[in-house]
Amino acid sequence: MTTMTFGNTTMQYRIALDTTTQMFMAYDQADAAKVGYGVTIEQAVAALKKIS
């Protein structure tokens, strides 16, 4: 699994692709227990923002 780190003015997050399920995962860089899942990167980030 490869991760990439992104950031904006509100949060820092990492993106990973689970190649088994073909789902993107967005991890909160400050708290790896917070994870958002989605079919697209945008959906995964949106899911992460809902729980953050």
MODELLER restraints for C-alpha pairs under 7 A, 6 or more apart:
rsr = mdl.restraints
at = mdl.atoms
rsr.add(forms.Gaussian(group=physical.xy_distance, feature=features.Distance(at['CA:1:A'], at['CA:16:A']), mean=6.61, stdev=0.5))
rsr.add(forms.Gaussian(group=physical.xy_distance, feature=features.Distance(at['CA:1:A'], at['CA:17:A']), mean=6.57, stdev=0.5))
rsr.add(forms.Gaussian(group=physical.xy_distance, feature=features.Distance(at['CA:1:A'], at['CA:18:A']), mean=6.64, stdev=0.5))
rsr.add(forms.Gaussian(group=physical.xy_distance, feature=features.Distance(at['CA:2:A'], at['CA:16:A']), mean=5.78, stdev=0.5))
rsr.add(forms.Gaussian(group=physical.xy_distance, feature=features.Distance(at['CA:2:A'], at['CA:17:A']), mean=7.00, stdev=0.5))
rsr.add(forms.Gaussian(group=physical.xy_distance, feature=features.Distance(at['CA:3:A'], at['CA:14:A']), mean=6.15, stdev=0.5))
rsr.add(forms.Gaussian(group=physical.xy_distance, feature=features.Distance(at['CA:3:A'], at['CA:15:A']), mean=5.35, stdev=0.5))
rsr.add(forms.Gaussian(group=physical.xy_distance, feature=features.Distance(at['CA:3:A'], at['CA:16:A']), mean=4.59, stdev=0.5))
rsr.add(forms.Gaussian(group=physical.xy_distance, feature=features.Distance(at['CA:4:A'], at['CA:14:A']), mean=5.33, stdev=0.5))
rsr.add(forms.Gaussian(group=physical.xy_distance, feature=features.Distance(at['CA:4:A'], at['CA:15:A']), mean=5.27, stdev=0.5))
rsr.add(forms.Gaussian(group=physical.xy_distance, feature=features.Distance(at['CA:4:A'], at['CA:16:A']), mean=6.78, stdev=0.5))
rsr.add(forms.Gaussian(group=physical.xy_distance, feature=features.Distance(at['CA:5:A'], at['CA:13:A']), mean=5.85, stdev=0.5))
rsr.add(forms.Gaussian(group=physical.xy_distance, feature=features.Distance(at['CA:5:A'], at['CA:14:A']), mean=4.27, stdev=0.5))
rsr.add(forms.Gaussian(group=physical.xy_distance, feature=features.Distance(at['CA:5:A'], at['CA:15:A']), mean=6.45, stdev=0.5))
rsr.add(forms.Gaussian(group=physical.xy_distance, feature=features.Distance(at['CA:6:A'], at['CA:12:A']), mean=5.97, stdev=0.5))
rsr.add(forms.Gaussian(group=physical.xy_distance, feature=features.Distance(at['CA:6:A'], at['CA:13:A']), mean=5.48, stdev=0.5))
rsr.add(forms.Gaussian(group=physical.xy_distance, feature=features.Distance(at['CA:6:A'], at['CA:14:A']), mean=5.95, stdev=0.5))
rsr.add(forms.Gaussian(group=physical.xy_distance, feature=features.Distance(at['CA:7:A'], at['CA:13:A']), mean=6.03, stdev=0.5))
rsr.add(forms.Gaussian(group=physical.xy_distance, feature=features.Distance(at['CA:12:A'], at['CA:28:A']), mean=6.34, stdev=0.5))
rsr.add(forms.Gaussian(group=physical.xy_distance, feature=features.Distance(at['CA:12:A'], at['CA:29:A']), mean=5.49, stdev=0.5))
rsr.add(forms.Gaussian(group=physical.xy_distance, feature=features.Distance(at['CA:13:A'], at['CA:26:A']), mean=6.30, stdev=0.5))
rsr.add(forms.Gaussian(group=physical.xy_distance, feature=features.Distance(at['CA:13:A'], at['CA:27:A']), mean=5.32, stdev=0.5))
rsr.add(forms.Gaussian(group=physical.xy_distance, feature=features.Distance(at['CA:13:A'], at['CA:28:A']), mean=4.59, stdev=0.5))
rsr.add(forms.Gaussian(group=physical.xy_distance, feature=features.Distance(at['CA:13:A'], at['CA:29:A']), mean=4.80, stdev=0.5))
rsr.add(forms.Gaussian(group=physical.xy_distance, feature=features.Distance(at['CA:14:A'], at['CA:26:A']), mean=5.53, stdev=0.5))
rsr.add(forms.Gaussian(group=physical.xy_distance, feature=features.Distance(at['CA:14:A'], at['CA:27:A']), mean=5.02, stdev=0.5))
rsr.add(forms.Gaussian(group=physical.xy_distance, feature=features.Distance(at['CA:14:A'], at['CA:28:A']), mean=6.58, stdev=0.5))
rsr.add(forms.Gaussian(group=physical.xy_distance, feature=features.Distance(at['CA:14:A'], at['CA:29:A']), mean=6.28, stdev=0.5))
rsr.add(forms.Gaussian(group=physical.xy_distance, feature=features.Distance(at['CA:15:A'], at['CA:24:A']), mean=6.85, stdev=0.5))
rsr.add(forms.Gaussian(group=physical.xy_distance, feature=features.Distance(at['CA:15:A'], at['CA:25:A']), mean=5.63, stdev=0.5))
rsr.add(forms.Gaussian(group=physical.xy_distance, feature=features.Distance(at['CA:15:A'], at['CA:26:A']), mean=4.65, stdev=0.5))
rsr.add(forms.Gaussian(group=physical.xy_distance, feature=features.Distance(at['CA:15:A'], at['CA:27:A']), mean=6.43, stdev=0.5))
rsr.add(forms.Gaussian(group=physical.xy_distance, feature=features.Distance(at['CA:16:A'], at['CA:24:A']), mean=5.71, stdev=0.5))
rsr.add(forms.Gaussian(group=physical.xy_distance, feature=features.Distance(at['CA:16:A'], at['CA:25:A']), mean=5.14, stdev=0.5))
rsr.add(forms.Gaussian(group=physical.xy_distance, feature=features.Distance(at['CA:16:A'], at['CA:26:A']), mean=6.59, stdev=0.5))
rsr.add(forms.Gaussian(group=physical.xy_distance, feature=features.Distance(at['CA:17:A'], at['CA:23:A']), mean=5.85, stdev=0.5))
rsr.add(forms.Gaussian(group=physical.xy_distance, feature=features.Distance(at['CA:17:A'], at['CA:24:A']), mean=4.48, stdev=0.5))
rsr.add(forms.Gaussian(group=physical.xy_distance, feature=features.Distance(at['CA:17:A'], at['CA:25:A']), mean=6.15, stdev=0.5))
rsr.add(forms.Gaussian(group=physical.xy_distance, feature=features.Distance(at['CA:18:A'], at['CA:24:A']), mean=6.24, stdev=0.5))
rsr.add(forms.Gaussian(group=physical.xy_distance, feature=features.Distance(at['CA:23:A'], at['CA:37:A']), mean=6.51, stdev=0.5))
rsr.add(forms.Gaussian(group=physical.xy_distance, feature=features.Distance(at['CA:23:A'], at['CA:38:A']), mean=5.67, stdev=0.5))
rsr.add(forms.Gaussian(group=physical.xy_distance, feature=features.Distance(at['CA:23:A'], at['CA:39:A']), mean=5.10, stdev=0.5))
rsr.add(forms.Gaussian(group=physical.xy_distance, feature=features.Distance(at['CA:24:A'], at['CA:37:A']), mean=5.68, stdev=0.5))
rsr.add(forms.Gaussian(group=physical.xy_distance, feature=features.Distance(at['CA:24:A'], at['CA:38:A']), mean=5.32, stdev=0.5))
rsr.add(forms.Gaussian(group=physical.xy_distance, feature=features.Distance(at['CA:24:A'], at['CA:39:A']), mean=5.97, stdev=0.5))
rsr.add(forms.Gaussian(group=physical.xy_distance, feature=features.Distance(at['CA:24:A'], at['CA:40:A']), mean=6.20, stdev=0.5))
rsr.add(forms.Gaussian(group=physical.xy_distance, feature=features.Distance(at['CA:24:A'], at['CA:41:A']), mean=5.84, stdev=0.5))
rsr.add(forms.Gaussian(group=physical.xy_distance, feature=features.Distance(at['CA:24:A'], at['CA:44:A']), mean=6.05, stdev=0.5))
rsr.add(forms.Gaussian(group=physical.xy_distance, feature=features.Distance(at['CA:25:A'], at['CA:35:A']), mean=6.41, stdev=0.5))
rsr.add(forms.Gaussian(group=physical.xy_distance, feature=features.Distance(at['CA:25:A'], at['CA:36:A']), mean=5.59, stdev=0.5))
rsr.add(forms.Gaussian(group=physical.xy_distance, feature=features.Distance(at['CA:25:A'], at['CA:37:A']), mean=4.67, stdev=0.5))
rsr.add(forms.Gaussian(group=physical.xy_distance, feature=features.Distance(at['CA:25:A'], at['CA:38:A']), mean=6.67, stdev=0.5))
rsr.add(forms.Gaussian(group=physical.xy_distance, feature=features.Distance(at['CA:25:A'], at['CA:44:A']), mean=5.72, stdev=0.5))
rsr.add(forms.Gaussian(group=physical.xy_distance, feature=features.Distance(at['CA:26:A'], at['CA:35:A']), mean=5.54, stdev=0.5))
rsr.add(forms.Gaussian(group=physical.xy_distance, feature=features.Distance(at['CA:26:A'], at['CA:36:A']), mean=5.05, stdev=0.5))
rsr.add(forms.Gaussian(group=physical.xy_distance, feature=features.Distance(at['CA:26:A'], at['CA:37:A']), mean=6.46, stdev=0.5))
rsr.add(forms.Gaussian(group=physical.xy_distance, feature=features.Distance(at['CA:26:A'], at['CA:44:A']), mean=5.42, stdev=0.5))
rsr.add(forms.Gaussian(group=physical.xy_distance, feature=features.Distance(at['CA:26:A'], at['CA:45:A']), mean=5.57, stdev=0.5))
rsr.add(forms.Gaussian(group=physical.xy_distance, feature=features.Distance(at['CA:26:A'], at['CA:48:A']), mean=6.31, stdev=0.5))
rsr.add(forms.Gaussian(group=physical.xy_distance, feature=features.Distance(at['CA:27:A'], at['CA:34:A']), mean=5.99, stdev=0.5))
rsr.add(forms.Gaussian(group=physical.xy_distance, feature=features.Distance(at['CA:27:A'], at['CA:35:A']), mean=4.65, stdev=0.5))
rsr.add(forms.Gaussian(group=physical.xy_distance, feature=features.Distance(at['CA:27:A'], at['CA:36:A']), mean=6.63, stdev=0.5))
rsr.add(forms.Gaussian(group=physical.xy_distance, feature=features.Distance(at['CA:28:A'], at['CA:34:A']), mean=5.68, stdev=0.5))
rsr.add(forms.Gaussian(group=physical.xy_distance, feature=features.Distance(at['CA:28:A'], at['CA:35:A']), mean=6.58, stdev=0.5))
rsr.add(forms.Gaussian(group=physical.xy_distance, feature=features.Distance(at['CA:34:A'], at['CA:48:A']), mean=6.90, stdev=0.5))
rsr.add(forms.Gaussian(group=physical.xy_distance, feature=features.Distance(at['CA:35:A'], at['CA:48:A']), mean=5.77, stdev=0.5))
rsr.add(forms.Gaussian(group=physical.xy_distance, feature=features.Distance(at['CA:36:A'], at['CA:44:A']), mean=4.86, stdev=0.5))
rsr.add(forms.Gaussian(group=physical.xy_distance, feature=features.Distance(at['CA:36:A'], at['CA:45:A']), mean=6.27, stdev=0.5))
rsr.add(forms.Gaussian(group=physical.xy_distance, feature=features.Distance(at['CA:36:A'], at['CA:47:A']), mean=4.62, stdev=0.5))
rsr.add(forms.Gaussian(group=physical.xy_distance, feature=features.Distance(at['CA:36:A'], at['CA:48:A']), mean=4.10, stdev=0.5))
rsr.add(forms.Gaussian(group=physical.xy_distance, feature=features.Distance(at['CA:37:A'], at['CA:44:A']), mean=4.37, stdev=0.5))
rsr.add(forms.Gaussian(group=physical.xy_distance, feature=features.Distance(at['CA:37:A'], at['CA:47:A']), mean=6.35, stdev=0.5))
rsr.add(forms.Gaussian(group=physical.xy_distance, feature=features.Distance(at['CA:38:A'], at['CA:44:A']), mean=4.14, stdev=0.5))
